[in-house]
Amino acid sequence: MSESETVRWTLTVSKETDIALRTFLAQRGLKKGDLSKFVEDAVRWQVFNRTVQSVRERNAGVSPKEIAAAVDEALAAVRAERFRKTG
C-alpha cells in the first residue's frame, strides 16, 4: 500500500488494551509497524461481521429456497456480463 493510499488515524484506547495488544504482537514477533495492519484487519472483520449480521436479520423471514433462487439469479447475471465482456 503506497503512502497516497493511506490515511492517519488518532485512536484512544485504554492502557490495559494497549499493553495487551502490544504484548500479543510482541509474542508473535511482530514489530511496532504491524500495529496498523492489526487494527486495519480488525476493523475489516468487524465491518464484515456486522454486514453479515445485518443481512441475516433482514432476510430472517425469507425462505432458504427464495434466497437460493436470488443467489442463482445474481450469479447468472454476473456470469452473463463477464462472458459478454470476454467473449
Residue pairs with C-beta under 8 A, 6 or more apart in sequence:
9 39
11 39
13 21
21 35
21 38
22 35
25 31
25 34
25 35
25 38
30 38
59 67
